[in-house]
Amino acid sequence: MPESASHKRLVDEITEWIRTEYDDDKGLFIWTDSPQDGTSKAPIRIEGFVPDVYAKFLSQPRQIIGEAKTPRDLDTKHTEKQLTAFIRYCSKNKGAFLVLAVPWDYVRYARSLIKYWKRLHQAEDVEAIVLEMLPS
């Protein structure tokens, strides 16, 4: 199914956040799961799921798993399986963390889902950041 414009904006928000937060790191590589991004390499596959954004650093043991969710996609079984797979990956890989982008009015709900899934999978120590995309 083609990517919606709102989903693409959320993916762009994650990519922009990574570039802003780590703009001084010359060893930063970012891949997105988008035909428009111009890269020839897709993000890594994690337990059968490909995140929307994957960033890796050569200068430090950091990895960022980025996922964008529209309101329609946030509360589905697929999303639960996908995000719990990403949470498990982060818990097993030192320096890996999750960045989730959702519309601003779903931030609190997304944070509560992430908190619940982290507790359910004994992964409370996983760093998870929920970005809020303000309406444009």
Backbone hydrogen bonds, N-H to C=O, Kabsch-Sander energy under -0.5 kcal/mol:
donor,donor_aa,acceptor,acceptor_aa,energy
8,K,4,S,-2.5
9,R,5,A,-2.2
10,L,6,S,-1.8
11,V,7,H,-2.4
12,D,8,K,-2.6
13,E,9,R,-2.0
14,I,10,L,-1.9
15,T,11,V,-2.3
16,E,12,D,-2.7
17,W,13,E,-2.4
18,I,14,I,-2.5
19,R,15,T,-2.3
20,T,16,E,-2.5
21,E,17,W,-2.8
22,Y,18,I,-2.2
23,D,20,T,-0.7
25,D,22,Y,-1.8
26,K,24,D,-0.9
28,L,25,D,-0.9
29,F,56,K,-2.7
31,W,54,Y,-2.9
33,D,52,D,-2.5
34,S,32,T,-1.6
37,D,34,S,-1.4
46,I,49,F,-3.8
47,E,45,R,-0.5
49,F,46,I,-2.2
52,D,66,G,-0.9
53,V,66,G,-2.3
54,Y,31,W,-2.6
55,A,64,I,-2.2
56,K,29,F,-2.4
57,F,62,R,-1.6
58,L,27,G,-2.5
62,R,60,Q,-2.1
63,Q,95,G,-1.6
64,I,55,A,-2.5
65,I,97,F,-2.8
66,G,53,V,-3.2
66,G,64,I,-0.6
67,E,99,V,-2.7
69,K,101,A,-2.7
73,D,70,T,-0.9
74,L,70,T,-1.7
75,D,71,P,-0.7
76,T,73,D,-0.7
76,T,74,L,-0.7
80,E,76,T,-2.0
81,K,77,K,-2.5
82,Q,78,H,-2.8
83,L,79,T,-3.1
84,T,80,E,-2.2
85,A,81,K,-1.8
86,F,82,Q,-2.0
87,I,83,L,-2.4
88,R,84,T,-2.5
89,Y,85,A,-2.2
90,C,86,F,-2.4
91,S,87,I,-2.1
92,K,88,R,-1.4
93,N,89,Y,-1.1
94,K,92,K,-0.6
96,A,93,N,-2.3
97,F,63,Q,-2.0
98,L,127,E,-2.3
99,V,65,I,-2.8
100,L,129,I,-3.1
101,A,67,E,-2.4
102,V,131,L,-1.9
104,W,133,M,-2.2
106,Y,103,P,-2.5
107,V,104,W,-1.1
110,A,106,Y,-2.7
111,R,107,V,-2.7
112,S,108,R,-2.0
113,L,109,Y,-2.2
114,I,110,A,-2.6
115,K,111,R,-2.5
116,Y,112,S,-2.3
117,W,113,L,-2.8
118,K,114,I,-2.6
119,R,115,K,-2.1
120,L,116,Y,-2.7
121,H,117,W,-1.7
122,Q,119,R,-1.6
123,A,118,K,-3.4
126,V,123,A,-1.9
129,I,98,L,-2.8
131,L,100,L,-3.1
131,L,129,I,-0.6
133,M,102,V,-2.5
133,M,131,L,-0.6
134,L,132,E,-0.8
